[in-house]
Amino acid sequence: MFILIGPVGYARLMSPTALGLDTRVSYAEHAVTDGKPLLQFMGHELDRLDLDFCFHVDFCDPTSAWSELMLLRDARMAFPVVMGSGRYLGFFVITDLARTATRMSETGEMESIDCSVRMREYVDPEQLQTREAQQRKQAKAVTSTGTRKPRMLAVNIPPAPSPPKTGGYTAVSTKSIVRQT
């Protein structure tokens, strides 16, 4: 197995003829009054993965191989992409598919297809929130100058007595009232 895209694996002759990975980071540019602008690292952008395939009638059915790629794209789901070595590249969605028929039969059947697949990294928002919470927890506290205010101590206040029933309504909490029949 050369590469696995979700449930579909490509090996040997069906493996990609080219594999490109585009990773980027972004910087914000801040203007300065007398001098060159300053750059501030903002974070990583989503990765892009480009795959090129050549499906030939000698080792597969080019039409069904193309149909599998279209089904993956039309599923509108993020699929895990794993290399044959077991290296996990992450979750990706297929954004673009293109094909060129390089050889046709006398009846018009495609015998050889060159396909290009463009994929975009998918990041789960819950994982981002978890990562942000961990970063906040590990961040150093900013010290302030001046006098500190004393901390408020917790005082034990007895709970309020339950309100009497009036007019068929009972207060369950401070925010809701229910009618009892």
N, C-alpha and C positions, 0 to 999 in steps of 0.2 A: 504494500500500500504506500503510495507516494504522498497523497494528501486526502484528507477526509473533510468534506463540507457537510455538516449535519449528518443525515443518514446515507449520503452518497459518497462512495470512495472511488478514487482514481488511481490506477496502478499501471505499471509497465508501459505499454504503448499508448494508453489513454492518459498518462500523466501529463501535466502541463509542459508545454514547450518553453514557456517563459513565466517567471514569477517575479513580480515587483512589489516591494513594500515601501510605502511612502509615509514617513513619520515626520512630524513637524512640531515646533513649539512656537508660542506667540509671545510677543513683547509689546508693551504699551510704550509709546513715545511721549515724553513730557518736555514741553518747551521751556527753555531757560532764557532769562532776559539778556544776559551778555555771555553767549557761548553756544556750544552745540547742544542739541537736545539730549536728554538722558533716557536710557532704556530701562524698563522694569519688566522682569520676567512675570508672565501672567499664567503660564501653565502649558500643558500638552494639548495639542489638537487631536482630533480623531484620526486614527491611522487609515490609510487606504491600501487595499490589496488588489493587485492586478494580476490576473491569470490569463494565459493564452493556451488554447488547446487546438490540436489537429485531430479530428475524428475521421477515420478512413474506413471504407467498407471492408478492407482486408482484415481488420481486427475488431470492428464493432459496427453497430448500426448507427450511422451518423445522425439520422433523423430522431431516433429515440434518445440518443445522448444529448442532443439539443433540447428535446422535450423535457428531459430531466432537469436541465438547467432552468428552463422556463418555469417549471413547477416550483422549483426552489425560490425563484424570484417572486412568483405570484403568491406564494404562501405568506409573504409580507411578515416574515419572522426572522429573528436573529438566530443564526446557527453557529455552533462551535466549529472552529477551523483548527484541525490538528494535523501536523506533519507526520509522515510515516515513521519518523524517529521517536514520536511521542511528544514532540515539542508543541505545546499549546500556544496558538497565536492569539486567541481571544474569540469573542462573539462578533460576527459580521453579518451584515445584510447585503444582498445583491442589489445594487443600484442600477447598473447598466449591463446589458447583454448586446453583443454584436456578432454577426456571423457573415462569412463570405464563402460561397460555394466555389471551391477551386477545381472541382471535377464533377461533371454531370454525365449520366448515362444517356443512351440514345432516346430513352423514354422520358427524360427529364428528371429522373431520380438523382438526388444528391449522393455522390459516391465519396466525396471528400469535402469536409467543412473546416475552415479555420474560424475558431470562436475566440472572442475576448470577453472576459468577465471582470467587471469592476465591482469591488466590494468596499463597504464603509464600516468601520468599527462601531459596535453598539455597546454602550455603557449603561448598566442598570442604575437608575437614579437612586435606589436604596443603598447601593454600594457606595455611591458618591457621598450621600448624607452620612453614612457610617464613617467613611474616611475623613470627612470634614470634622465630625465630632471627635475622632481620635486626635486629629491635628490640634483642635482647640484645647483638648485635655493636656496635650504634651507641650503646648505653647507656654513660654515664660510669662509670668505676670508682670504688668507694668506698674512700677512703684510710683506713688504720687508724693508730692511734697506738701507740707502743711500739717495741721493737727488732725489726728484721727478722731472720728466720732465714736463714742462708746457703743458697744453692741447692745441691742435690746435683748433682755432676758425673757424667756418664755414664762408666762404666768398661767397657772392653772385656773381656768374659768369654768365653773360648773355649767353643764348643758342647760339650755332653756327648757322649762317645762313644756310638755306637749300642749298645743292649743286646744281649747274645747271645741266640740262640734257645734256649728251654728248654721242653721238654714240648710242642712243636708250636705255642706261642704266641709272638708277636712284639709288642713294645711299639711302636706306631706313633707315639703321642704320649702325653702325660701323662694324657690323658683317655680313650683308647680302646686296646683290645687286640684284635688279630685273630688268628684261628687260620689257619695256613697248612697246606695239605694236600699 
